[in-house]
Amino acid sequence: MNFISPKNVALLVAAGLLGSTGTAVAAGTATPAPTATAKAHTPNPDVAAYKAAITTYRAGHKAADDAMKAAATTSQSTRDAALTAATTPEAKKAVRDAYKAAMASARAAHTAAIAALGTKPTAPVKVAK
């Protein structure tokens, strides 16, 4: 296949002409001036208050979840270490009972932390246009 053929040369010349006229046309156009009728956006204070409240609520919820996960991980690793050290069935039962108590305490703390957050903030009603 011959690259320098009359067909390819014509195509390259046409592409060059189109490319050079595109910049001349773009340079000749002026950017429109902003009109005085454009309205500035004023944020709704209810929306801003909602965003702040939901951010605080989510952060508190995440902190409660993270505390629960940390307590569960600690309880599990303590249980596993104690179970390997326990030799009698009574000792193993005591370890399991201690683990259940620790998890119940962690769940109660999590539930209390979530309850302390209160109800989830609700989004403001959209204004009719």
C-alpha positions as CSV (number, residue, x, y, z in Angstrom):
1,M,0.0,0.0,0.0
2,N,1.4,3.3,-1.0
3,F,1.0,6.0,1.6
4,I,1.7,9.0,-0.6
5,S,-1.1,8.6,-3.0
6,P,-3.2,11.4,-4.6
7,K,-6.1,10.4,-2.3
8,N,-4.0,10.7,0.9
9,V,-2.5,14.0,-0.2
10,A,-5.9,15.5,-0.9
11,L,-7.1,14.2,2.5
12,L,-4.2,15.8,4.3
13,V,-4.6,19.1,2.5
14,A,-8.3,19.2,3.4
15,A,-7.6,18.4,7.0
16,G,-5.0,21.2,7.1
17,L,-7.4,23.7,5.6
18,L,-10.1,22.7,8.1
19,G,-7.8,22.9,11.0
20,S,-6.4,26.3,10.1
21,T,-9.9,27.9,9.5
22,G,-11.2,26.6,12.8
23,T,-8.8,28.8,14.7
24,A,-9.6,31.8,12.6
25,V,-13.3,31.4,13.2
26,A,-12.7,30.9,16.9
27,A,-10.5,33.9,17.1
28,G,-13.1,36.1,15.4
29,T,-15.9,35.4,17.9
30,A,-16.2,37.4,21.0
31,T,-17.1,36.0,24.3
32,P,-20.6,37.1,25.4
33,A,-20.7,39.6,28.3
34,P,-22.6,38.4,31.4
35,T,-26.1,39.8,31.5
36,A,-27.5,41.7,34.4
37,T,-30.5,39.4,34.7
38,A,-28.5,36.5,35.9
39,K,-29.5,35.6,39.5
40,A,-26.9,34.8,42.1
41,H,-27.5,31.5,43.9
42,T,-28.3,32.0,47.6
43,P,-28.1,28.8,49.5
44,N,-31.1,27.9,51.7
45,P,-30.1,28.2,55.3
46,D,-32.3,25.1,56.1
47,V,-30.2,23.0,53.7
48,A,-27.0,24.2,55.2
49,A,-28.2,23.4,58.8
50,Y,-29.3,20.0,57.6
51,K,-26.0,19.2,56.0
52,A,-24.2,20.2,59.2
53,A,-26.6,18.1,61.4
54,I,-26.4,15.0,59.2
55,T,-22.6,15.2,59.1
56,T,-22.5,15.4,62.9
57,Y,-25.0,12.5,63.2
58,R,-23.0,10.3,60.7
59,A,-19.7,11.0,62.5
60,G,-21.3,10.0,65.9
61,H,-22.8,6.9,64.4
62,K,-19.4,5.9,62.9
63,A,-17.7,6.5,66.2
64,A,-20.2,4.3,68.0
65,D,-19.7,1.6,65.3
66,D,-15.9,1.8,65.5
67,A,-16.0,1.5,69.3
68,M,-18.2,-1.5,69.1
69,K,-15.9,-3.2,66.5
70,A,-12.8,-2.4,68.7
71,A,-14.5,-3.8,71.8
72,A,-15.5,-7.0,69.8
73,T,-12.0,-7.5,68.5
74,T,-10.5,-7.1,71.9
75,S,-13.0,-9.4,73.5
76,Q,-12.4,-12.1,70.8
77,S,-8.7,-12.0,71.0
78,T,-8.8,-12.1,74.8
79,R,-11.2,-15.1,74.6
80,D,-9.0,-16.9,72.1
81,A,-5.9,-16.5,74.3
82,A,-7.8,-17.5,77.5
83,L,-9.3,-20.6,75.8
84,T,-5.9,-21.8,74.7
85,A,-4.6,-21.4,78.2
86,A,-7.6,-23.0,79.9
87,T,-7.2,-26.7,80.6
88,T,-10.4,-27.7,82.4
89,P,-14.0,-27.5,81.1
90,E,-14.9,-25.2,84.0
91,A,-12.2,-22.8,83.1
92,K,-13.3,-22.8,79.5
93,K,-16.9,-22.2,80.5
94,A,-15.8,-19.2,82.6
95,V,-13.9,-17.8,79.6
96,R,-17.0,-18.2,77.4
97,D,-19.2,-16.6,80.1
98,A,-16.7,-13.6,80.4
99,Y,-16.7,-13.2,76.6
100,K,-20.5,-13.2,76.5
101,A,-20.6,-10.6,79.3
102,A,-18.0,-8.4,77.5
103,M,-20.0,-8.6,74.3
104,A,-23.3,-7.7,76.0
105,S,-21.6,-4.7,77.6
106,A,-20.2,-3.6,74.2
107,R,-23.6,-4.0,72.6
108,A,-25.2,-2.0,75.4
109,A,-22.6,0.8,75.1
110,H,-23.2,0.9,71.3
111,T,-27.0,1.0,71.8
112,A,-26.6,3.8,74.3
113,A,-24.3,5.8,72.1
114,I,-26.7,5.5,69.1
115,A,-29.6,6.5,71.4
116,A,-27.6,9.5,72.6
117,L,-27.4,10.8,69.0
118,G,-31.1,11.3,68.9
119,T,-33.2,10.9,65.9
120,K,-31.7,11.1,62.4
121,P,-32.0,14.6,61.0
122,T,-34.6,15.0,58.2
123,A,-34.0,16.9,55.0
124,P,-35.8,20.1,54.6
125,V,-38.8,20.3,52.4
126,K,-38.1,21.4,48.8
127,V,-39.5,24.8,48.0
128,A,-42.0,24.9,45.1
129,K,-40.7,27.0,42.2
